[in-house]
Amino acid sequence: MLLDVRSVSLLADYFIIGSGDTERQLKAICDDVLERGAELSQKPLRVDGSPESGWMVVDFASVIVHIFLPAQRDYYRLEELWSDAPMVVRVQ
């Protein structure tokens, strides 16, 4: 899911919120995000979290990528927290 948070947050312009079913998938998704960022000459300001925690965050300043295990995504409900932000893309 891609949210345009420009009108509701000073943190970033966009949030990408995704999920993986296992810790291994979380790590693989995060690694792929970092690799694709590098291909575009984008270095993250910070990478936080761990597969074991169920929530990883890659901060590219204007774009913040959140990667969750399903239980953590259900618990934190970022989509609801940022519900005033227009949804740009939703993929299921």
C-alpha positions in Angstrom: 0.0 0.0 0.0 1.3 3.5 -0.9 0.0 6.4 1.1 0.5 10.0 0.2 1.1 11.5 3.7 2.2 15.0 2.5 -0.9 16.7 3.7 -1.0 15.0 7.1 2.6 14.5 8.2 5.9 16.3 8.4 7.8 12.9 8.5 7.7 12.0 4.9 5.9 12.5 1.6 4.9 8.8 1.2 4.6 5.7 3.3 4.9 2.3 1.8 3.3 -0.4 4.0 3.8 -4.0 3.2 3.9 -7.5 4.8 5.8 -10.7 4.7 4.5 -14.0 6.1 7.7 -15.0 7.8 10.8 -13.4 9.3 12.8 -14.7 6.3 10.4 -12.9 3.9 10.7 -9.7 5.9 14.5 -9.8 5.6 14.3 -10.6 1.9 11.8 -7.7 1.3 14.0 -5.3 3.2 17.1 -6.4 1.3 15.3 -5.9 -2.0 14.1 -2.4 -1.0 17.7 -1.5 -0.1 19.0 -3.0 -3.4 16.4 -1.1 -5.5 17.2 2.1 -3.6 20.9 1.6 -4.3 20.1 1.1 -8.0 18.5 4.5 -7.9 21.4 6.0 -6.0 19.2 6.3 -2.9 20.8 5.6 0.4 18.5 5.2 3.4 18.9 7.6 6.3 18.2 4.7 8.6 17.1 1.1 8.7 15.4 0.0 11.9 13.8 -3.1 13.3 14.5 -6.7 12.7 12.8 -9.7 11.2 12.5 -11.1 14.8 10.6 -8.0 15.9 8.1 -8.4 13.1 8.5 -4.8 11.9 11.3 -3.3 9.8 11.5 0.3 8.6 13.6 1.7 5.8 13.7 5.6 5.9 14.6 7.3 2.6 13.5 10.7 4.0 10.7 11.5 1.6 9.6 7.8 1.4 9.4 5.5 4.5 8.9 1.8 3.9 7.3 -0.2 6.7 7.5 -4.0 6.4 5.4 -6.1 8.9 4.6 -9.6 9.8 0.8 -10.0 9.8 0.3 -9.9 13.5 2.3 -6.7 13.9 0.6 -5.0 11.0 -2.8 -5.9 12.5 -1.7 -4.6 15.9 -0.2 -1.2 14.8 -2.8 -0.6 12.0 -0.8 2.2 10.3 -3.4 2.3 7.6 -5.9 3.4 10.2 -3.5 5.7 12.0 -2.9 7.6 8.7 -6.4 7.2 7.3 -6.6 10.9 6.4 -3.8 10.3 3.9 -4.9 9.5 0.4 -4.2 6.0 -0.8 -2.2 6.0 -4.0 -1.9 2.3 -4.7 -3.2 -0.8 -2.9 -2.0 -4.3 -4.0 -3.3 -7.5 -2.5 
